[in-house]
Amino acid sequence: MDLRHDLDPEGDTILVLRCPNTQQLVWEPKDAGNKWKRRNYTLRAKLFGSRLMSDMEPDHFDDGNTYEPSPEPIAPTIESSVSSHEVEFRLSSRHLTLASPVFKKMMSGSWKESSPSSDGQVRYELTATEWDANDFLLLMRVIHGRNIQVPLSIDLETLGRISVLVDYYQCQEVTRLAVGLWIDKVGKLPTSYGRECVIWMFVSWVFSYSEIFENMTELAMKGSEGGLGTIYLPFPPTLLTGLEQKRDHFLDEMFNTLGKVCEDLCKGHRGCNIECSSMLLGSLMKGMYRLKRYGECSAEQAKSAVYSVRLSHDSYCSHLCNLRNLFEPDIERLWCGLDVLKLDEHNGQKTKSADVPSSTLQK
């Protein structure tokens, strides 16, 4: 791209973008394997006892249905465009300060990114680093009202990077109309957790689209394996912590429910007779022992794995006792009670929630 852009040919501000095009959204989900191992070991120790745990290998109870976590999503290959050159923008301080409190502070002289110019026409010299030059140019065009040069649509990846810029410079208001148009053109929301879900979650957080935010955080809570893959997007720590706490609470309560069923079967409180309760207990213990093979998995995968446990025992006569009936009501109650995160609790001083284009919400 060009190395100089005059958004305002008579502008009094020069901004130099150094080391441009190093901003990339890289998919690297966090590893939570150790947390899973601690949780599963605690449960298995309760079910089998420490001595049995140390003496037995998982293959002893392996019936071929052992859960295997799905592979992590792979980020698309991104060709590196990192360059050592600088890109210069001639801008209007009036437009910048009206649009962004961050630029206003920069021009007050208290920020290291700004310095007064010796040029009589240029009052301010600003610097920025690493932003994608095309994305930064697009944001400057929106701020300076160069609407004919603003595209009617952009892809989700670009929208995610633009959202990082908007969040950093706190210019949600001036970009509201353009972003609403872009969101309407990007397409339908994802229906499962992954890279697109995380980008949409960040976009909806930055621009206060509460309905999208709640949909995406629900997918993340139920579908993320280990920690949330943030793609290096600057989510607030409280949001990430809230997601992990809600998911971990569900998993802990689900395993506690299974442990309680196991205890009731041992004490004879469940099952129509001792033969029935013994068979159900054996099925549950075999199913739960396979958790020793787990590394990390999502709440959805854990729930599915538990439901895949053999449900009933063969009998020469019709038999109504069913293992799933012993834990399904409690687990479904926990699943339905997995509340979504509310945008109002995490959007700080951002603008009020915006209406979402109907075409975006269609699934």
N, C-alpha and C positions, 0 to 999 in steps of 0.2 A: 504494500500500500504506500501511498504518498507519505513523505516524512514531515510534511507541514500541512496543517489544515486551518484555514481562517474561517471560524464560525462567525466572527464579527471582524471584518476587515479593519475597522477602526477601534477595535477592542483595546482595552487598557491592561489586559492580563495575558501573560504568556505562561502556559503550563507545559512542562517538559515531562513526557512519559518515558522513563528509563527502563531498560530491560523488559520491553513489552512482550506480550504473548506467552508468558510463563504460567498463566492462570489456567489450570486444568481441573476437571472434575473427575477424580480417580476413584474407582469403586474398590474400597478396601474395608469390608465388614470387620468389626472388632471381634477379637477372639474371646469367647467366654467359656472355653472348654474346662478350665479349672473350676469355675463356679458350678458347672454341670456335674463334674466329677465329685465335688464335695457334697452336693445335694443328693446325688444318686447313691453315694457310698453311705451317707447317713440313713437313707431309707432302707437300703439293702441290709445294713447292719441290724436294723430293727426287725426286719423280716427273717433273716437267716442266722444272725449271731456272728460275732467277730471270728470265731474259730472256723465255722463253716465257710465264711467269706475268704479266709486265707488259704483254705485247703482245696477249694473247688475252682475250676476253670469254667468260663461261660459256655464252652462247647458241650459240657455235660448236660445242659438243658436246652441246647440249641435245637429247635425243630424246623429250621429253615426259614423262619419268618422274622429273623432279626432285623430290626430297623437299621437302615443305612441312611445317613443324612444326604440330602440332595446336594449336588455340587454348587458352589457359590457362583452367582452371576459373574460373567466376565465382562469387563468394560470394553467398549469398542476401541480398536486400535486408534490412537491419536498420533498423527504425524507431528513431530516436534517442529515448532516454528520459532523457537527461542532465538532471539537475535540480540546482538550487543548494541544495535543502533538505538537512537532516540527518536521519538516522534513528538513534534511540537504542535501545540494548539494555541491559536490566538482567540481569546475569549473575552466576554464582557463581564466585568466584575459585578455589574448591577444584576444581570441575569443569574449569575452564580450565587450571590448572596441572598437573593429573593427565593431561590429554589432550594438552597441547602444551608442549614445552620453550620455544617462542618466547613464549608467554603467560607462562610462568614467569619468563623473563628480563625481560619487560616489567614485571612486578610487583615485580621486585627494585629498581626505581627507576633502573636504568642506561639505560633506553631513553627516547627523547624522546617516544614515543607514550603514556607513562604519567605520571601525577602523583598525589600523595596528595590526598585530598578533605578539605574542611573539614567536610563532613557527618559527623556521628557514626556514621550507619548505613552510609554508603558509604566503603569504604576505598580504592578505586582508581577512577581515571578514565582510560580508555584512548581512543585515537582510531585510526581507520582511514580510508582514502580509496579511492574509486573502485570498490570491490567492488560487484558486483550485489547489491542489498539482499535480494532473494528467495533468492539462492544463499547469502549469508552467514547469513540466518535459518535456512535448511535445515541448514547446518553446525552452527549453535549448537543447534538442536533435537537433532541426533544427539549432540553432545557432552554435552548436559544430560539425555539419556535420555528426551526427549519423543517416544517411539517412535510413539505413536498419531497424531502430527502429521507423521511422516516418510512420504512417499509410497512406494508399492511399486515404482514405475517412474518414470524420468525420461528425457528424450531425450538424444541423444549430445552436443548442444551444451551442455546444462546440465551433463552429466557432465564435459565438458572444463573448464568454468569452475570447477566444484567441485574438480576435480583441482588447479587452480592454487591455490585456497585451501588445500587440504590440504598441498600441497607447501610453500607459504609458511609455514604454521603448524606443519608437521611433525607432523601428527596422523593418520598413516596407521593406527595401531593401533585407535584408537577408531572409525574410520569403516569398518573392514574389512568387517564384516557387511553394512552398508547398501550399500556399493559392490559387493560380490559379488552382492547381490540385483539391483541396478540393471543391472550388466553382463549378467546372465542375461536381463534383459527388453529390453535395447536392441535386440538383433537380431544378425544374422550379421555377420561381419567383411567389410570390403570386399575385393574381389579385384583391384583396380587402385589405382594411386597417385592421390591427390587429397586433398581437404579432410578427408574422413572418415578416411582412412588416417593423416593427421598427428595428428588428435585421438586416435585409438586408440593411436597410438604414444606420445603423451604420457601418456595414462591408464595404459597398461601400464607405462611407466617409473616413474610416481609410485607405483603400487600393486604393483609387482614381479610382474607377470604375464609371466613369461619367454617363454612360447610365443606369446602375442599380440605381444609386443615383437619377437621374431625374425621373425614373419610380416610385420609392418608395416615393419620396417626393410629387409627384402628387397624389398618392393614399392617402397619409397622409393629404394633404391639403383638399381633397374632402371628405374623409371618416372619419376623426377623429371627435369624439363627445367631445366637450369641448377642453381641452388642449391635447397635444400629450402625450401619455403614453410612457415614455422613458425607462421603465424597469430598471431604475437606470443606464442606459448606459451614459457615460460622453459626451454627445453631447455638442458642443460649444453653448453658449447662443445665439449668433447671428443667428445660424441656426434655433433654436427653435422659436426665435422672428420673423424671416423671414417667417416661415411657418404660424404662427398665424396671422401675419399682412396681408398676402395675403388672407387667408381664411376669416378673419374678414372684409376685404375690399369688398370681393365678397358678403358676407351676407348683409352688410350695403347698398351696391349699389342695391342689389336685392330688399330689403325692400323699398329703396327710389323710385325705379321704380314702385313698387306697389302703394306707396303713391301718386306718380304723376298720375297714371292711375285713382286712386280714385278721386283726385282733378279734373281731366279733366272731369270725368263723372258728378261730382257735378255741374260743370260750364256749362255742356251741350256741351263740345267740342268733346265728343265721343258719339257714338250711333246715329242711324238714326232718332230717335225722342225721345220725353221725356219719353214715356212709355218704349222704348227699353233701354235708358240710365239708367232709374230708376231700371229696373230689373237687368241689369248688375251690377249696383252699389250695389244693395242688395245682389247679389250673392258674389261679391267680399268682402263686409263687413262681411258677415257671415263666409266666408272662413278665412279671416284675423283675425276675433275675436277668432277663435280656437287657434290662437297662444298664447292666454293667458294660454292654457293648456300645452304649451311647457315647458320642463325643459331645457335640452340641447340636441342638435342634430347636425349632421354633415351638411356640405354644400349640399351633395347629398340628405340627408333626407329632408332638408328645401326646396330644389328645387322640389323634388317629391311631398311634401305636398302642395306647391303652385299650382303645375300642377293638383292636385286632386280636386281643387275647381270646383264646377259645372260650366261647360263651356258655356252653352247657356240656354235660356228660351224657354219653350214650346209655341207654337203659332199655330193658326188655319191655317196659311199659311207658305210657305217656308220662312226661315229667315236666312240671311247670317251673321248677327252680332254675334260674338263669343268672349267671355271674354278672352279666352286664346290668341286669335290673338292680343289683345291689349298689352300684356306684354311679350309674348314668344320671339319675335325677340330681344328685349333688354336683356332679361335674358340669352338667348343663346349666345349673343355676350359677355356678362360678363363671362359666363361659359367657352367659348372657349378662352377668354383672360386671364384665370387664369394661368399665366405663371408658369412653374416649376422653382425650385431653381437651379442655376448653381453651379456645384461643385467648379469651379475655384474661386467663391466668398467666399467659406467657408473651403477650404482645407489648408489654411495657407502655411506652408513650406513643405507640403507633396510632395511626388514624383508625376510626371506627370500622367495623366490619363492612365489607362491600358486598353488593349483590353479585352472584355468580352467573355467568351466561348459561342459559338452559342447555345449550348444545354441549357444553363441557361436562355437565353432570350426568348426561345420558350414558348408560352403560350397555 
